[in-house]
Amino acid sequence: MKQPKRLTCEQKRCLSAHSLNWKEWMFVEETEFCYRIINKKTGAIKSVDKFRGRR
C-alpha cells in the first residue's frame, strides 16, 4: 500500500458530508466513485462515496 497523504479541501468536504471528522483520516487512493481513507489512530481503511453531499 502507498503512503497515506493529507486530505485536500474537496476531500475534507466529502468526509464532512459523511459525518466523519476529517482530522482523524488520511487519503490512501481514489477510484472512479469513491475515496479510500485510513484512520490515523486505528489504521482502519474505509471507502466513502465521492459524490455524496455535492451540489
C-alpha distance matrix in Angstrom:
0.0 3.8 6.6 8.6 11.8 15.4 17.0 19.7 23.1 22.7 19.5 21.5 24.4 22.4 21.2 24.8 26.1 24.1 25.7 22.6 22.9 20.6 21.0 18.9 15.8 13.1 11.7 8.1 9.4 12.9 14.6 18.3 19.5 17.0 14.5 11.5 11.9 11.2 14.3 14.9 17.1 16.0 12.3 13.2 11.3 14.0 14.9 17.9 20.4 20.6 24.4 25.7 28.2 28.5 32.1
3.8 0.0 3.8 6.3 8.9 12.7 14.6 17.1 20.7 20.6 17.8 19.8 22.9 21.3 20.4 23.9 25.4 23.9 25.5 22.3 22.2 19.5 19.6 18.2 15.0 11.7 10.0 7.0 8.3 11.9 14.3 18.0 19.4 16.9 14.0 11.6 11.7 11.4 14.5 14.5 17.3 17.1 13.4 14.7 12.7 15.1 15.7 18.1 20.4 20.0 23.7 25.3 27.5 27.4 30.9
6.6 3.8 0.0 3.8 6.5 10.1 12.7 15.5 19.1 19.7 16.9 18.3 21.7 20.7 19.4 22.6 24.6 23.3 24.4 21.0 20.3 17.4 17.0 15.8 13.0 9.6 8.9 7.1 9.7 13.3 16.3 19.9 20.9 18.0 14.7 12.4 11.3 10.4 12.8 12.0 15.0 15.5 12.2 14.2 12.9 15.4 16.5 18.5 21.1 20.5 24.2 25.5 27.3 27.3 30.8
8.6 6.3 3.8 0.0 3.8 7.0 9.3 12.4 15.9 16.4 13.4 14.6 18.1 17.1 15.6 18.8 20.9 19.7 20.7 17.3 16.5 13.6 13.4 12.3 9.3 5.8 5.4 4.8 8.2 11.6 14.9 18.3 18.8 15.6 12.0 9.9 8.1 7.5 9.9 9.4 12.8 13.6 10.6 12.3 10.8 12.8 13.9 15.5 18.2 17.6 21.2 22.2 23.8 24.0 27.6
11.8 8.9 6.5 3.8 0.0 3.8 6.5 9.2 12.8 13.8 11.3 12.4 16.0 15.6 14.7 17.5 19.8 19.2 20.2 17.0 15.9 12.5 12.4 12.4 9.5 5.8 5.0 6.5 8.9 11.4 15.1 18.1 18.6 15.7 12.0 11.1 9.3 9.7 11.7 10.9 14.7 16.1 13.6 15.0 13.4 14.6 15.1 15.9 18.0 16.7 20.2 21.3 22.5 22.3 25.6
15.4 12.7 10.1 7.0 3.8 0.0 3.8 6.7 9.9 11.6 9.5 9.7 13.4 13.8 12.8 15.1 17.8 17.7 18.3 15.2 13.6 9.9 9.6 10.7 8.4 5.5 6.0 9.0 11.3 13.0 16.7 19.3 19.3 16.3 12.7 12.4 10.1 10.7 11.8 10.8 14.6 16.6 14.7 16.0 14.8 15.4 15.9 15.8 17.9 16.3 19.4 20.2 20.7 20.6 23.8
17.0 14.6 12.7 9.3 6.5 3.8 0.0 3.8 6.7 8.0 5.7 6.2 9.7 10.2 9.6 11.9 14.3 14.6 15.5 12.8 11.7 7.9 9.0 10.5 8.0 6.0 5.7 9.4 10.8 11.5 15.1 17.1 16.7 13.8 10.5 11.2 9.2 10.9 12.1 12.2 15.8 17.4 15.8 16.2 14.6 14.2 14.1 13.2 14.9 13.0 15.9 16.6 17.0 16.9 20.0
19.7 17.1 15.5 12.4 9.2 6.7 3.8 0.0 3.8 5.4 5.2 6.2 8.7 9.9 10.6 12.4 14.4 15.5 16.7 14.7 13.8 10.1 11.6 13.7 11.5 9.8 8.8 12.1 12.4 12.1 15.4 16.8 16.5 14.4 11.6 13.3 12.2 14.4 15.7 15.9 19.5 21.2 19.5 19.7 17.8 16.9 16.1 14.6 15.3 12.6 14.9 16.1 16.0 15.1 17.9
23.1 20.7 19.1 15.9 12.8 9.9 6.7 3.8 0.0 3.8 5.5 5.0 6.3 8.7 10.0 10.6 12.5 14.5 15.4 14.1 13.2 10.0 11.9 14.6 13.0 12.3 11.8 15.3 15.5 14.6 17.5 18.2 17.4 15.5 13.4 15.6 14.4 16.7 17.5 17.9 21.2 23.0 21.8 21.7 19.9 18.5 17.5 15.3 15.5 12.7 14.2 14.9 13.9 13.0 15.4
22.7 20.6 19.7 16.4 13.8 11.6 8.0 5.4 3.8 0.0 3.8 5.5 5.2 6.3 8.8 10.0 10.7 12.8 14.6 13.8 13.9 11.0 13.8 15.8 13.7 13.1 11.6 14.7 14.1 12.4 14.8 15.0 14.0 12.5 11.1 13.9 13.6 16.6 17.9 19.0 22.3 23.5 22.0 21.3 19.0 17.1 15.4 12.8 12.4 9.3 10.5 11.7 11.1 9.8 12.5
19.5 17.8 16.9 13.4 11.3 9.5 5.7 5.2 5.5 3.8 0.0 3.8 5.4 5.0 6.3 8.6 9.8 10.8 12.6 11.1 11.5 8.4 11.4 12.8 10.3 9.7 8.3 11.4 11.3 10.2 12.9 13.9 12.7 10.3 8.1 10.5 9.8 12.8 14.2 15.6 18.9 19.8 18.3 17.5 15.3 13.4 12.1 9.9 10.4 8.0 10.4 11.1 11.5 11.2 14.5
21.5 19.8 18.3 14.6 12.4 9.7 6.2 6.2 5.0 5.5 3.8 0.0 3.8 5.4 5.2 6.2 8.7 10.0 10.7 9.1 8.6 5.6 8.6 10.7 9.3 9.8 9.9 13.5 14.3 13.7 16.4 17.5 15.9 13.3 11.0 12.7 11.1 13.3 13.6 14.7 17.6 19.0 18.2 17.6 16.1 14.4 13.8 11.5 12.5 10.7 12.5 12.3 11.7 12.2 15.2
24.4 22.9 21.7 18.1 16.0 13.4 9.7 8.7 6.3 5.2 5.4 3.8 0.0 3.8 5.5 5.1 6.2 8.8 9.9 9.7 10.1 8.4 11.6 13.7 12.5 13.3 13.0 16.3 16.4 15.1 17.1 17.5 15.4 13.5 12.2 14.6 13.6 16.2 16.5 18.0 20.7 21.8 21.2 20.1 18.4 16.0 14.8 11.7 11.7 9.8 10.4 9.8 8.4 8.8 11.7
22.4 21.3 20.7 17.1 15.6 13.8 10.2 9.9 8.7 6.3 5.0 5.4 3.8 0.0 3.8 5.4 5.1 6.5 9.0 8.9 10.5 9.0 12.7 13.7 11.9 12.6 11.8 14.5 14.2 12.6 14.2 14.5 12.0 9.9 9.1 11.7 11.4 14.4 15.3 17.4 20.1 20.6 19.6 18.0 15.9 13.1 11.4 8.1 7.9 6.4 7.5 6.9 6.9 7.8 11.4
21.2 20.4 19.4 15.6 14.7 12.8 9.6 10.6 10.0 8.8 6.3 5.2 5.5 3.8 0.0 3.8 5.4 5.0 6.5 5.3 7.0 5.9 9.7 10.3 8.8 10.5 10.6 13.5 14.1 13.5 15.3 16.4 13.9 11.0 9.4 10.9 9.5 11.8 12.0 14.3 16.6 17.1 16.6 15.0 13.5 10.9 10.3 7.6 9.0 8.8 10.6 9.2 9.5 11.3 14.8
24.8 23.9 22.6 18.8 17.5 15.1 11.9 12.4 10.6 10.0 8.6 6.2 5.1 5.4 3.8 0.0 3.8 5.3 4.9 5.3 6.5 6.7 10.2 11.4 11.2 13.3 14.0 17.1 17.9 17.1 18.9 19.6 16.9 14.4 13.1 14.7 13.1 15.0 14.5 16.3 18.3 19.1 19.2 17.7 16.7 14.2 13.8 10.8 11.7 11.4 12.1 10.0 8.9 11.2 14.1
26.1 25.4 24.6 20.9 19.8 17.8 14.3 14.4 12.5 10.7 9.8 8.7 6.2 5.1 5.4 3.8 0.0 3.8 5.4 7.5 9.8 10.2 13.8 14.7 13.9 15.9 15.8 18.5 18.5 17.1 18.1 18.2 15.1 13.2 13.0 15.1 14.4 16.8 16.8 19.2 21.1 21.4 21.2 19.2 17.8 14.7 13.5 9.9 9.8 9.8 9.5 6.7 5.5 8.5 11.4
24.1 23.9 23.3 19.7 19.2 17.7 14.6 15.5 14.5 12.8 10.8 10.0 8.8 6.5 5.0 5.3 3.8 0.0 3.8 5.5 8.9 9.9 13.4 13.2 12.4 14.7 14.8 17.0 17.3 16.2 17.1 17.7 14.4 12.0 11.8 13.1 12.4 14.5 14.4 17.2 18.8 18.6 18.5 16.1 14.8 11.5 10.7 7.6 8.5 9.8 10.4 7.5 8.0 11.2 14.4
25.7 25.5 24.4 20.7 20.2 18.3 15.5 16.7 15.4 14.6 12.6 10.7 9.9 9.0 6.5 4.9 5.4 3.8 0.0 3.8 6.8 9.0 12.0 11.9 12.2 15.2 16.2 18.8 19.7 19.2 20.5 21.3 18.2 15.5 14.7 15.5 13.9 15.2 14.2 16.6 17.6 17.8 18.5 16.4 16.0 13.2 13.4 10.8 12.2 13.4 14.0 11.0 10.6 13.9 16.7
22.6 22.3 21.0 17.3 17.0 15.2 12.8 14.7 14.1 13.8 11.1 9.1 9.7 8.9 5.3 5.3 7.5 5.5 3.8 0.0 3.8 5.9 8.7 8.2 8.5 11.7 13.2 15.8 17.3 17.4 19.2 20.7 17.9 14.7 13.1 13.2 11.0 11.8 10.5 12.8 14.0 14.4 15.0 13.4 13.2 11.0 11.9 10.0 12.4 13.4 14.9 12.6 12.8 15.5 18.7
22.9 22.2 20.3 16.5 15.9 13.6 11.7 13.8 13.2 13.9 11.5 8.6 10.1 10.5 7.0 6.5 9.8 8.9 6.8 3.8 0.0 3.8 5.5 5.8 7.4 10.8 13.1 16.1 18.2 18.7 21.1 22.8 20.5 17.2 14.9 14.8 11.9 12.1 10.1 11.3 12.5 14.0 14.9 14.1 14.4 13.1 14.4 12.9 15.4 15.7 17.4 15.5 15.2 17.5 20.5
20.6 19.5 17.4 13.6 12.5 9.9 7.9 10.1 10.0 11.0 8.4 5.6 8.4 9.0 5.9 6.7 10.2 9.9 9.0 5.9 3.8 0.0 3.8 5.4 5.4 7.9 10.0 13.4 15.4 16.0 18.8 20.6 18.8 15.4 12.7 12.9 9.9 10.6 9.5 10.3 12.6 14.3 14.3 14.0 13.7 12.6 13.5 12.1 14.4 14.1 16.2 15.1 14.9 16.5 19.7
21.0 19.6 17.0 13.4 12.4 9.6 9.0 11.6 11.9 13.8 11.4 8.6 11.6 12.7 9.7 10.2 13.8 13.4 12.0 8.7 5.5 3.8 0.0 3.8 5.7 8.1 11.2 14.5 17.1 18.4 21.5 23.6 22.1 18.6 15.5 15.1 11.6 11.2 9.3 8.7 10.8 13.3 13.8 14.4 14.8 14.7 16.2 15.4 18.0 17.6 20.0 18.9 18.6 20.1 23.2
18.9 18.2 15.8 12.3 12.4 10.7 10.5 13.7 14.6 15.8 12.8 10.7 13.7 13.7 10.3 11.4 14.7 13.2 11.9 8.2 5.8 5.4 3.8 0.0 3.8 7.2 10.6 13.2 16.2 17.9 20.8 23.3 21.6 18.0 14.8 13.6 9.9 8.5 5.8 5.7 7.4 9.6 10.3 10.9 11.8 12.1 14.4 14.3 17.5 17.8 20.4 19.3 19.6 21.4 24.8
15.8 15.0 13.0 9.3 9.5 8.4 8.0 11.5 13.0 13.7 10.3 9.3 12.5 11.9 8.8 11.2 13.9 12.4 12.2 8.5 7.4 5.4 5.7 3.8 0.0 3.8 6.9 9.5 12.4 14.1 17.1 19.7 18.4 14.6 11.3 9.9 6.2 5.5 4.6 5.6 8.6 9.9 9.2 9.5 9.3 9.5 11.4 11.6 14.8 15.0 18.0 17.4 18.3 19.7 23.2
13.1 11.7 9.6 5.8 5.8 5.5 6.0 9.8 12.3 13.1 9.7 9.8 13.3 12.6 10.5 13.3 15.9 14.7 15.2 11.7 10.8 7.9 8.1 7.2 3.8 0.0 3.8 6.6 9.7 11.9 15.2 18.2 17.5 14.0 10.2 8.8 5.5 5.4 6.5 6.7 10.4 11.7 9.8 10.6 9.6 10.3 11.7 12.3 15.2 14.7 18.1 18.3 19.4 20.2 23.8
11.7 10.0 8.9 5.4 5.0 6.0 5.7 8.8 11.8 11.6 8.3 9.9 13.0 11.8 10.6 14.0 15.8 14.8 16.2 13.2 13.1 10.0 11.2 10.6 6.9 3.8 0.0 3.8 6.1 8.2 11.7 14.7 14.5 11.2 7.4 6.4 4.6 6.5 9.1 10.1 13.7 14.3 11.8 12.0 9.7 10.0 10.2 10.8 13.2 12.4 16.0 16.9 18.4 18.7 22.3
8.1 7.0 7.1 4.8 6.5 9.0 9.4 12.1 15.3 14.7 11.4 13.5 16.3 14.5 13.5 17.1 18.5 17.0 18.8 15.8 16.1 13.4 14.5 13.2 9.5 6.6 3.8 0.0 3.8 7.2 10.3 13.8 14.2 11.0 7.6 5.4 5.2 6.6 10.1 11.3 14.6 14.4 11.2 11.3 8.5 9.6 9.7 11.6 14.0 13.6 17.4 18.6 20.7 20.9 24.5
9.4 8.3 9.7 8.2 8.9 11.3 10.8 12.4 15.5 14.1 11.3 14.3 16.4 14.2 14.1 17.9 18.5 17.3 19.7 17.3 18.2 15.4 17.1 16.2 12.4 9.7 6.1 3.8 0.0 3.8 6.8 10.3 11.2 8.8 6.1 5.2 7.2 9.7 13.3 15.0 18.2 17.8 14.5 13.9 10.6 10.6 9.4 11.0 12.5 11.8 15.5 17.3 19.7 19.5 23.0
12.9 11.9 13.3 11.6 11.4 13.0 11.5 12.1 14.6 12.4 10.2 13.7 15.1 12.6 13.5 17.1 17.1 16.2 19.2 17.4 18.7 16.0 18.4 17.9 14.1 11.9 8.2 7.2 3.8 0.0 3.8 6.8 7.9 6.2 4.6 6.2 8.9 12.2 15.7 17.7 20.9 20.4 17.4 16.3 12.7 11.7 9.3 9.9 10.2 8.9 12.4 14.8 17.3 16.6 20.0
14.6 14.3 16.3 14.9 15.1 16.7 15.1 15.4 17.5 14.8 12.9 16.4 17.1 14.2 15.3 18.9 18.1 17.1 20.5 19.2 21.1 18.8 21.5 20.8 17.1 15.2 11.7 10.3 6.8 3.8 0.0 3.8 5.6 5.3 6.2 7.9 11.4 14.7 18.1 20.6 23.5 22.6 19.6 17.9 14.1 12.6 9.6 10.2 9.7 9.0 11.9 14.5 17.6 16.8 20.0
18.3 18.0 19.9 18.3 18.1 19.3 17.1 16.8 18.2 15.0 13.9 17.5 17.5 14.5 16.4 19.6 18.2 17.7 21.3 20.7 22.8 20.6 23.6 23.3 19.7 18.2 14.7 13.8 10.3 6.8 3.8 0.0 3.8 6.2 8.5 11.0 14.4 17.9 21.2 23.7 26.7 25.8 23.0 21.1 17.3 15.3 11.8 11.5 9.6 8.4 10.3 13.5 16.5 15.2 18.0
19.5 19.4 20.9 18.8 18.6 19.3 16.7 16.5 17.4 14.0 12.7 15.9 15.4 12.0 13.9 16.9 15.1 14.4 18.2 17.9 20.5 18.8 22.1 21.6 18.4 17.5 14.5 14.2 11.2 7.9 5.6 3.8 0.0 3.8 7.3 10.1 13.3 16.9 19.8 22.7 25.4 24.4 22.0 19.7 16.1 13.4 9.6 8.6 6.1 5.7 7.4 10.1 13.4 12.7 15.7
17.0 16.9 18.0 15.6 15.7 16.3 13.8 14.4 15.5 12.5 10.3 13.3 13.5 9.9 11.0 14.4 13.2 12.0 15.5 14.7 17.2 15.4 18.6 18.0 14.6 14.0 11.2 11.0 8.8 6.2 5.3 6.2 3.8 0.0 3.8 6.6 9.6 13.2 16.0 18.9 21.6 20.6 18.3 16.1 12.5 9.8 6.2 5.3 4.4 4.7 7.9 9.7 12.9 13.0 16.5
14.5 14.0 14.7 12.0 12.0 12.7 10.5 11.6 13.4 11.1 8.1 11.0 12.2 9.1 9.4 13.1 13.0 11.8 14.7 13.1 14.9 12.7 15.5 14.8 11.3 10.2 7.4 7.6 6.1 4.6 6.2 8.5 7.3 3.8 0.0 3.8 6.2 10.0 12.9 15.5 18.4 17.9 15.4 13.7 10.3 8.2 5.6 5.4 6.6 6.2 10.0 11.4 14.0 14.2 17.9
11.5 11.6 12.4 9.9 11.1 12.4 11.2 13.3 15.6 13.9 10.5 12.7 14.6 11.7 10.9 14.7 15.1 13.1 15.5 13.2 14.8 12.9 15.1 13.6 9.9 8.8 6.4 5.4 5.2 6.2 7.9 11.0 10.1 6.6 3.8 0.0 3.8 7.0 10.3 13.1 15.8 14.8 12.1 10.4 6.8 5.7 4.5 6.5 9.1 9.8 13.5 14.3 17.0 17.6 21.4
11.9 11.7 11.3 8.1 9.3 10.1 9.2 12.2 14.4 13.6 9.8 11.1 13.6 11.4 9.5 13.1 14.4 12.4 13.9 11.0 11.9 9.9 11.6 9.9 6.2 5.5 4.6 5.2 7.2 8.9 11.4 14.4 13.3 9.6 6.2 3.8 0.0 3.8 6.8 9.4 12.3 11.8 9.4 8.3 5.6 5.4 6.3 7.8 11.0 11.5 15.1 15.3 17.4 18.4 22.2
11.2 11.4 10.4 7.5 9.7 10.7 10.9 14.4 16.7 16.6 12.8 13.3 16.2 14.4 11.8 15.0 16.8 14.5 15.2 11.8 12.1 10.6 11.2 8.5 5.5 5.4 6.5 6.6 9.7 12.2 14.7 17.9 16.9 13.2 10.0 7.0 3.8 0.0 3.8 6.3 8.9 8.3 5.7 5.5 4.4 6.3 8.9 10.8 14.4 15.2 18.7 18.6 20.4 21.8 25.5
14.3 14.5 12.8 9.9 11.7 11.8 12.1 15.7 17.5 17.9 14.2 13.6 16.5 15.3 12.0 14.5 16.8 14.4 14.2 10.5 10.1 9.5 9.3 5.8 4.6 6.5 9.1 10.1 13.3 15.7 18.1 21.2 19.8 16.0 12.9 10.3 6.8 3.8 0.0 3.8 5.6 5.6 4.9 5.3 6.5 8.1 11.3 12.6 16.3 17.3 20.5 19.7 21.2 22.9 26.6
14.9 14.5 12.0 9.4 10.9 10.8 12.2 15.9 17.9 19.0 15.6 14.7 18.0 17.4 14.3 16.3 19.2 17.2 16.6 12.8 11.3 10.3 8.7 5.7 5.6 6.7 10.1 11.3 15.0 17.7 20.6 23.7 22.7 18.9 15.5 13.1 9.4 6.3 3.8 0.0 3.8 6.1 5.8 8.2 9.7 11.8 14.7 16.0 19.5 20.0 23.3 22.6 23.7 25.2 28.8
17.1 17.3 15.0 12.8 14.7 14.6 15.8 19.5 21.2 22.3 18.9 17.6 20.7 20.1 16.6 18.3 21.1 18.8 17.6 14.0 12.5 12.6 10.8 7.4 8.6 10.4 13.7 14.6 18.2 20.9 23.5 26.7 25.4 21.6 18.4 15.8 12.3 8.9 5.6 3.8 0.0 3.8 5.9 8.3 11.1 13.3 16.7 18.1 21.8 22.8 25.9 24.8 25.9 27.8 31.4
16.0 17.1 15.5 13.6 16.1 16.6 17.4 21.2 23.0 23.5 19.8 19.0 21.8 20.6 17.1 19.1 21.4 18.6 17.8 14.4 14.0 14.3 13.3 9.6 9.9 11.7 14.3 14.4 17.8 20.4 22.6 25.8 24.4 20.6 17.9 14.8 11.8 8.3 5.6 6.1 3.8 0.0 3.8 5.4 9.0 11.4 15.2 17.1 20.9 22.5 25.5 24.5 26.0 28.1 31.7
12.3 13.4 12.2 10.6 13.6 14.7 15.8 19.5 21.8 22.0 18.3 18.2 21.2 19.6 16.6 19.2 21.2 18.5 18.5 15.0 14.9 14.3 13.8 10.3 9.2 9.8 11.8 11.2 14.5 17.4 19.6 23.0 22.0 18.3 15.4 12.1 9.4 5.7 4.9 5.8 5.9 3.8 0.0 3.8 6.4 9.6 13.1 15.6 19.3 20.7 24.0 23.5 25.3 27.0 30.8
13.2 14.7 14.2 12.3 15.0 16.0 16.2 19.7 21.7 21.3 17.5 17.6 20.1 18.0 15.0 17.7 19.2 16.1 16.4 13.4 14.1 14.0 14.4 10.9 9.5 10.6 12.0 11.3 13.9 16.3 17.9 21.1 19.7 16.1 13.7 10.4 8.3 5.5 5.3 8.2 8.3 5.4 3.8 0.0 3.8 6.6 10.3 12.9 16.6 18.5 21.7 21.0 23.1 25.0 28.8
11.3 12.7 12.9 10.8 13.4 14.8 14.6 17.8 19.9 19.0 15.3 16.1 18.4 15.9 13.5 16.7 17.8 14.8 16.0 13.2 14.4 13.7 14.8 11.8 9.3 9.6 9.7 8.5 10.6 12.7 14.1 17.3 16.1 12.5 10.3 6.8 5.6 4.4 6.5 9.7 11.1 9.0 6.4 3.8 0.0 3.8 7.0 10.1 13.7 15.5 18.8 18.5 21.0 22.6 26.4
14.0 15.1 15.4 12.8 14.6 15.4 14.2 16.9 18.5 17.1 13.4 14.4 16.0 13.1 10.9 14.2 14.7 11.5 13.2 11.0 13.1 12.6 14.7 12.1 9.5 10.3 10.0 9.6 10.6 11.7 12.6 15.3 13.4 9.8 8.2 5.7 5.4 6.3 8.1 11.8 13.3 11.4 9.6 6.6 3.8 0.0 3.8 6.5 10.2 12.4 15.5 15.0 17.6 19.3 23.1
14.9 15.7 16.5 13.9 15.1 15.9 14.1 16.1 17.5 15.4 12.1 13.8 14.8 11.4 10.3 13.8 13.5 10.7 13.4 11.9 14.4 13.5 16.2 14.4 11.4 11.7 10.2 9.7 9.4 9.3 9.6 11.8 9.6 6.2 5.6 4.5 6.3 8.9 11.3 14.7 16.7 15.2 13.1 10.3 7.0 3.8 0.0 3.8 6.8 9.2 12.3 12.2 15.3 16.7 20.4
17.9 18.1 18.5 15.5 15.9 15.8 13.2 14.6 15.3 12.8 9.9 11.5 11.7 8.1 7.6 10.8 9.9 7.6 10.8 10.0 12.9 12.1 15.4 14.3 11.6 12.3 10.8 11.6 11.0 9.9 10.2 11.5 8.6 5.3 5.4 6.5 7.8 10.8 12.6 16.0 18.1 17.1 15.6 12.9 10.1 6.5 3.8 0.0 3.8 6.3 9.0 8.6 11.5 13.0 16.7
20.4 20.4 21.1 18.2 18.0 17.9 14.9 15.3 15.5 12.4 10.4 12.5 11.7 7.9 9.0 11.7 9.8 8.5 12.2 12.4 15.4 14.4 18.0 17.5 14.8 15.2 13.2 14.0 12.5 10.2 9.7 9.6 6.1 4.4 6.6 9.1 11.0 14.4 16.3 19.5 21.8 20.9 19.3 16.6 13.7 10.2 6.8 3.8 0.0 3.8 5.6 5.9 9.4 10.4 13.9
20.6 20.0 20.5 17.6 16.7 16.3 13.0 12.6 12.7 9.3 8.0 10.7 9.8 6.4 8.8 11.4 9.8 9.8 13.4 13.4 15.7 14.1 17.6 17.8 15.0 14.7 12.4 13.6 11.8 8.9 9.0 8.4 5.7 4.7 6.2 9.8 11.5 15.2 17.3 20.0 22.8 22.5 20.7 18.5 15.5 12.4 9.2 6.3 3.8 0.0 3.8 5.9 8.6 8.3 11.9
24.4 23.7 24.2 21.2 20.2 19.4 15.9 14.9 14.2 10.5 10.4 12.5 10.4 7.5 10.6 12.1 9.5 10.4 14.0 14.9 17.4 16.2 20.0 20.4 18.0 18.1 16.0 17.4 15.5 12.4 11.9 10.3 7.4 7.9 10.0 13.5 15.1 18.7 20.5 23.3 25.9 25.5 24.0 21.7 18.8 15.5 12.3 9.0 5.6 3.8 0.0 3.8 6.3 5.5 8.7
25.7 25.3 25.5 22.2 21.3 20.2 16.6 16.1 14.9 11.7 11.1 12.3 9.8 6.9 9.2 10.0 6.7 7.5 11.0 12.6 15.5 15.1 18.9 19.3 17.4 18.3 16.9 18.6 17.3 14.8 14.5 13.5 10.1 9.7 11.4 14.3 15.3 18.6 19.7 22.6 24.8 24.5 23.5 21.0 18.5 15.0 12.2 8.6 5.9 5.9 3.8 0.0 3.8 5.5 8.8
28.2 27.5 27.3 23.8 22.5 20.7 17.0 16.0 13.9 11.1 11.5 11.7 8.4 6.9 9.5 8.9 5.5 8.0 10.6 12.8 15.2 14.9 18.6 19.6 18.3 19.4 18.4 20.7 19.7 17.3 17.6 16.5 13.4 12.9 14.0 17.0 17.4 20.4 21.2 23.7 25.9 26.0 25.3 23.1 21.0 17.6 15.3 11.5 9.4 8.6 6.3 3.8 0.0 3.8 6.4
28.5 27.4 27.3 24.0 22.3 20.6 16.9 15.1 13.0 9.8 11.2 12.2 8.8 7.8 11.3 11.2 8.5 11.2 13.9 15.5 17.5 16.5 20.1 21.4 19.7 20.2 18.7 20.9 19.5 16.6 16.8 15.2 12.7 13.0 14.2 17.6 18.4 21.8 22.9 25.2 27.8 28.1 27.0 25.0 22.6 19.3 16.7 13.0 10.4 8.3 5.5 5.5 3.8 0.0 3.8
32.1 30.9 30.8 27.6 25.6 23.8 20.0 17.9 15.4 12.5 14.5 15.2 11.7 11.4 14.8 14.1 11.4 14.4 16.7 18.7 20.5 19.7 23.2 24.8 23.2 23.8 22.3 24.5 23.0 20.0 20.0 18.0 15.7 16.5 17.9 21.4 22.2 25.5 26.6 28.8 31.4 31.7 30.8 28.8 26.4 23.1 20.4 16.7 13.9 11.9 8.7 8.8 6.4 3.8 0.0
